[in-house]
Structures are given as structure tokens and as C-alpha cells.
Amino acid sequence: MTSCCDAGTLELDAVFLSRRSTPWSFLARKHSGEWIKVSASPVKGTTEAAVLRALGQRYGGNVPRVLGACESCGAIEMADVGIAAVAPDFEHASMLCAEMCRFLLGSAAFGALPLVSPESLAQALSSIARTDSRLVEAAARVKGIAEASSIEDWTTEVIHGDFHRGNVHRSLAGEIVILDWSDSARMLVPPRSSATFGLTCQLMLQAKGLCDLFEATDVELARLHDPQHLELLKHSATQAVTTTLVRLGASDPVPSTVVR
């Protein structure tokens, strides 16, 4: 499948049996049993399809199976997204997600993942801060991290980007299924021996999400299922970054498992 937009292969206007929506995407089940995932960003959709295909080679029961993906809009047609009523153990799911991320380091999908670094985040936040004063401090702090860090000592890890209980389910076959890999990325992280490793990673992860919100294009915004929530999301993301900045200033440690 190359383009559902041109050939109508994916029936995005079909009547769905069920639907799972967020302001940035929706996952819906067709009458034929397949599922459709549509993201606001076509690039994120294409990235997720590559990640799911790579993970499917080893973790076939733990991620949805990609049947096809549209190169134009990024929509993905999937199978094996059956969701059971019993929730899986979240700690076990966290360890599985971390294992999957390590696998992606050497996979064919690695090159398709965007690179997140203190320098790239500092540049993005500085640009956004020119129009939103709430981000001035965050931009300055991330820039400080970029300038003060010995980046050559940092390593690259793959992150899920949006790992939380809502994206963890149990399949009808009893397997843990981890959904929504559209925010996955390569991220430069400081040495794990650093006293502020966890908080620095948390700040970068939150700053990445914040930048995604503010850098959404008009085309992407037009694709949103629920665009009125955008300002609320920006406010919540800004608050999260601010809270982490306060904790980072106090050197309040967080677990290293935050990198996912």
C-alpha cells in the first residue's frame, strides 16, 4: 500500500465499530476487524509504521501488526490490536518497553527516528520562546545544559516517547501490547552515573513533547480530531517542564527508568 489518499485503499470515512481518540490521533476498528491509526503528523505516522514493522520481527505478539501504511498521510492499517479487559502488570510492561527500545538501537528503523539532543531542543525552545514568554526559562535552562555538557560522554538511547498506562494493554491472547510509538526517537542522554541523569532525561523528554505541540503546522492542526484541546495541552506541557526545572535546581533525583 503506497497511498490511501490517492487509491482509497484505506477507508478512513468508513463506519467504525469502536474508536480510541486523542487530540493528536485516533485508533479505530473497522467492521472487517482491522484497525486504522491516523496521526495528525504524517511524518509521525510513517515513523510509527517503520518502528512497528521492526519490532514485529521479534515482538510480534507485543505490538500491532502492520498491514499497510499510506506514504502520503501516514495512516496505518493494523491487525492484532485486540484489547482484553484485564490490564497487564505495568512494571513488567515498563521492562518490556525498555527491552524493545534497546532492540530498536540496532534495527532497520533506527535511522528513521528523529534525533533529540540538548542542542536541538535549545534551538527549538529559543525559537518558540520568542512568541511565548512561558518558555523563556525552559529555553535558557536547556541551552545551559547543552553548553555545559560534555556531549562526547553522552550516549544515544531510543525512547518510546509517550509511555504511560493508557498505551499499555493486554491482548486477547494474553500478551502485553504496547501501543502508540509515533513519538519514539533517538535521544542523547548523559552518563547514568550523573547525579541528575533521571531529571535531565525527563526534562528533555518533556521539552520534546512541548516542542511538538508548539511546532505543529497548520496542515497537522487541520487533521486533529479534537483541536480545541491544543491550548490546554500546551499549558499542561509547560507546567510539567516548569516543575521538572524546579526539581532539577534542587537536584531531586528520579528513577533512571524515566528514559522510555
N, C-alpha and C positions, 0 to 999 in steps of 0.2 A: 504494500500500500504506500503510495507516494503523496497523494493529496485527496483528502476527503472534500476539500473545498471545491476542487475542480471536477472530480469524478463522482462526488456524492456517495463515496464508499461508506463513510460513517454517517449514519442518520442522526445528526445532532438534534434535529427537531422532532424526533420520534417521541411517542408517549412512553415514559419510563415507569417501571414498576416501583422503584424506590430511588431516593436521591439523598446524597450527603453533601451539603453545601458549606462553603466558607466564603468570605468576601473575595478570595483570590482564585477559587476553583470550585468545580463541582464534580462529584463522582456519582454516576447514575447507572442503574441496572436496566438493560433492555429486556423486552419480552422474550427474546431468544436466549437469555441467560448471560450474555456478555455484559461487560461493564465499559462505560465511557468515562475517561478522565479528561477534563478540559481545564487548562490553566489560563490565567489572564495573560501571562507571558508565553508566546510561542517558543522562545529560547528555553525557558524552564521546562516546558513540555518535552522538547527534544532531548534535553539533558536527562530528564527522568526516564525516558524510554531507553536511552543508552545504559543508564545505571541498572534498570530492572532487567534488561537483557543480560548484562554481565553477571549480576547476582544470581540470575536464574540458572546459570551454569553449575553453580554449587549449592545454592539455597533455594531450589525450585519450589519447595513447599512453604517457604517463609516470605515470599514476595509474590505479587500478582504476576501472571504470565502474560507477556505482551503478544497480542495477536497482530497488531498493526499500529502504525503511527503516521500521522499526517505531517509531512515536511513543511507545509505552509502555515498551519495554525497550531501545530504541536499537540493536537488531540491524540489520545492514546486509547486503543481498544484492547481490553484486557479480559482474562478469564482467571478463575481460581481466586476470587476475592470473597468467597463465601464467608460470612461472619457468624460465628456461634454466639449463643447467649452468655456463655461463661467467659469471663475475662481472664487472660493469662497472667502469670506472675510478672510484675513489672521489673523486678530486679533481674530476673532471668532474661527478660526481653532486652534490658539495657546491655547486658553482657553479649547477647546475640548481635545487637546493633553494632557494638564496638568491634566484634569479630568481623562483621560484614564490611565495616569501614576499612579495616586493615586489609581485607581481601581486595577491595577496590584500588588500593595503592598499586597493585601490580596487574590490574585488569585493563582490558581494552577501553574501558570507559574513562580511565584516569585523565586522559588528555582532553576529554570533553568537559571536565569540571572547571568552573571558574576558580581563579586563584585569589584568595583573600589574604592580605598582608597588612601590617600596621601602616605601611606607606600608602597603599591603595585606599584603605579606609580613611586615613587622614586627609587625603586629597578629596575624596568624595564628601566627607563631612564638612570640610572647609568650604567647598562649593555650595553645599546646601545651607550652611550657616549664614551665608550672605543674605538669604531671604527669610530665614527663621532663626531668631535670636536664641531660641531654646537650645540650639545645638552648638553655640559658641564654645561653651566649656568642654563639651564632649570632643569637639574637633581639636581643641588645644591639647587636651589630655592624650588623645590618641596620637597626635603629632609628636608630643613629648616622648611617648613610648617608642615611636618609630625612630626618633633622633637619638635616644639614649641607649637603645638596644644594640647588642652585637648580633646582628641578624645572621651572621655566618654560623652562630651557635644554635640557631633555631632550626626546627625540622618541619617537614611537611606531613600533615595528617589529613585524612579525609573525614569530613563531618557529615552527618545526616542533615543537619541544619534546622530541623523542626521536630525533634524527638520529644514526644510527650504522650501521655496515656491515650489521648484521642487518636493517635496514629498507630496504636498497638492493639491488635485483635487476635482472636483465636479462630482458625479456620474450622469448617465443618468436619475436617479430618483430624482436628485436634492440634494442629501445628500453630506456633506463634507466627503471625503475619505482621510485618512492619510496612506501613503504607507511607505515601507522600514523600518521595525522595527528590522532589523538584527543587528543594533548597540545598541539596548536597553540594559540597565544594571542597577544593583543596585549601587548607588553611595553614599558614606558617604559625607555629606555636613555639613559645620559649622553652628552655630546658625544664624538664619536670622537677629538677632539683630546686628550681626557683621558688622562693617563698610565696610569690604572688602568681604562680603558674595558673591555678584554677581561676582566679579572678580576672587575670589578663585574658585568658581564653574566653571567659564568659562575656567580658566587655567587647571583645572582637566579634563574637557571635551575635550579640545584641546589636552592635553597631552595624553589622552586615544587614540584619533584618530591617533596621531603621533606614539604611540607605536604599534598600529595595523599595520601601514604602514611598520615600520621597522622590526616587528616580523613575517611578512608573510613568510610562509615556501615555499620551492621550489615547493611542490605539489600545494599549493594555487596559486603561481605565474604562474604555468603552466595552470591553469584554467582561468586566467584573459582574458577577452575579448579584452582588449587593454593595454597590459603590458608596452608598450613604455612610457606611461604616469606616471609610478611609480615614477621616479625621480622628475618629475615636481610636483607631489602630495606631495612628501617628502619636497621639497623646500617650497611649499606654506604652508604646515602644520607647518614647522619650523618657518617661518616668522610670522605666526599667534600667535604661542606660545611666540615668542620674543616680539611682540607688546603688548601682554597681560602682560608680565613680566614688561615692561616699565610702563604701566598704573598702575599695582599693586604697583610698587615702588612709584608712585605719588599718590596712593590711589584715583585714578579716579573712581568714582562709576559707576556701570552698573545696569540695572534693575534686580530684583530678578527672573524675568521670564526666565532668561538665562538657568535655570535648566530645560531642556527638552530633 
